[in-house]
Amino acid sequence: MLQLYFSPMACSLASRIALMEAGLDARYHLVHLWTKTIVDDDSDFRSISPKGAVLVLENGERLTESAAVLQYIADRRPETGLAPPFGDPDRYRLQEWLSFVGAEIHKAFLFPTFWYKDDGSLAKPRARITQTLAVPSAHLAGREFLVGNRFTVADAHLLWALLLLRPAGIDIAQWPSLSAYLERMQARPAVREVIATEMALRKTLG
């Protein structure tokens, strides 16, 4: 069985959504983000992976980085359409969006905002995020999903990032297409269930 190590509402949320949308069974291990310990047994998460989010495959191999994990989950159940098939030009569009969300929103803005002390060093990321969000905003004007005409793992990744923007001090209401997109994504049963589950778990961690 697949095993996902996660922290509530962290980037692993996208992987949990993908697993649910794919109908894949998985065992979930709760990780305390600040102490880097696995809640079940208080062991050191860094012994599993020093890089953060991780999916353990059935053969025991470990896969890290959200883009790779999401692509793997999608390819386990190709019939769900969570990723375009090999040879489809949209497959590269999917990888393009996974990279964009990971690099331009997650690492460039969300990660420093939540992990670094605001001593003035966050001024540039905050100034840049408005330009960054203009890209998916323009793309989603008149579109329901990021890639093609159905939900993919790229949508799971972007909706997670959009969820964290408000606690990071960014109101996406200024981008109507993003606000409407997030509302549509949150209406999906799997997304609602995952968010409710992880918000409840987040409260238990304090």
N, C-alpha and C positions, 0 to 999 in steps of 0.2 A: 504494500500500500504506500502511496505517496505520503510524505510527511512535510508539512509546512511549519516552519518556525516563524512566529509573527509577534508583533507588538500592536495593540489596538490602535487603529486609525493611522498606522504607519504605512509606508508604501506597499507593504505586504497585503494591504486591503485589496489592491487590484488583483493580486494572485488568488486570494480567497474568492473574490467575485468570479474570476475566470473559472476556477474549479467548480463553483456552483453552477455557472452557466453551461459548463461542459458536462455536468452530471457525473463528475469524477469523485469517488470516495477518497478521503484523505484524513490523516491524523494530524491534529493541530496542536502545536506546542507553544504555549504562551511564554513570551520573553519579556522581562522587565527591561525596558529600553535604557533606563538610567543606570541600573546596576549591572547590566549585561548578564543577568542570571536567568535560568530557565525556572519558571515558577513551580513546576511539578516537583522538582527535587533540589532546587536551589543550586544547581550545578552551573559552571561557567559557560555561557553561550559561546564565548570566543574559542572554546575547544571544538565547537561544531563549525563555526565560521567566523573569522576575524573581520569579514567584509560586511556583515549585516544580514539582510534578508536571504533566506536559503530554502530551497526545496530539496529534500532528500528523495532520490528516486528508488524504485523497488529493488534495484541491485545494490543499494547503499551508496552510490555515487552522489555527490552534492553539486547542486547547480545554484549559482548566485547571480545577482544583477537582475533587476525586474524585467528588463527587455527580454533576456534569455529565458527566464522562468515563464513569462507570459507566452512567449512563442512556443515553448515546449508544451505547455498545457493545451494550447490551441491545436497543436499538431497531434496530440493524443486522440482528439476527437474531431477529425477533419469534417465530419458530416454536420457539425454544429455551425460551421462557417465562422468560427471565432478568428480564423486567419484565412486569407485567400489561399488557394492551392498553389503548389509549385508551378511556375510558368506563367501565372497570372501577373500582369504588371502591377496590380493593386497590392501584391505581396510586398513589393518594395515601398509602396506608399505606407503600408502598415509599419514597416521597419523605420521609415522616415519619421512617422509620428511617435513611435515608441522612443526613438532617440531624442526627438524634440522635447517631449515631456520630461524625460529623464535628465537631460542636460540643461535645458533652458528654463524650466519651471522648478523642478525638484532641486537639482544641485546648485543652480545659480541663484535661487531665491528662497525656496522653502527650507532647505537644509541650513543655510546660514542664519535665517530668521529665527528658527527654533533652537539652534544650538550655540550661536555666538552671542556674546553680550553686545548690546547696541551702544557702542562707544563712538558712534559716528561712522563706523566701517560699513554699516548697512545702508548708508545713503545711496550708494551707486546701485546695489541690487533693487532697492525700492523704486528708484527712478527708472530702471530698465524694465521692470516687470510690466509696466503699462504698454511699452512697445512690444514686449514678448506676447502678451495676451491679445494684442491686436491681430496677430497671425491666425490663431485658431478661431477668433471671433469672425474675421472676414471669411475664413474657409467654411464656417458653419452657417453662414447667412444663406438660408434657402436649402440647407442640408440637414438631414436627420442624424446622420452618423459621420464619423471622421473618414471612414474608408468604405467606398461602395454604398450599398443600400441596406446594410444590416449591421448589427452590433458586433464589434470585434474586440480583441483584447486591448487595442489602442484606446477604445472608448473606456474600458475599465481603468486604464492608466490615467487618462485625462480627467475622468470624473473624480478619481481620488484626489488629484492635485487641486481641482476646483473646490472640493470640499474643505481643504485645508487653507485656502486663501483667506477666508473670512477670519478665522482665529489668528491668521498672520497679519491682519489689518487691511486686507484688500476686499472691497465690496465689488463683486462681479456684476452688480446691477448696472454699472456703467457700460457694460457690454451686453446688450439685450440678447444677442444670439447665444452667448455663453450661459446666461441666466436661464433661458428657455431650454437649452440643451441639458443643463444640469437637472432641471426639473423633470425632463423626459427620462433621463437616465435613472433618477431616483424613484421613478414610478415602476421600474422593472422589479418583479417579485424577488429575484435573487439579490439584487442590489439592496432593496429594502431590508431583507433578512440579514444580510451581512452587516450592514451599517448598524442595525439594532443590536445584533450580537456583539459587535466590537465596542459600541458605545457603552453597553452594560459591563463588559469586561474592563473597559477603561476606568470605570468608577470603582471597581474592586481594587485596582492598583493604586488609587489615590492620586 
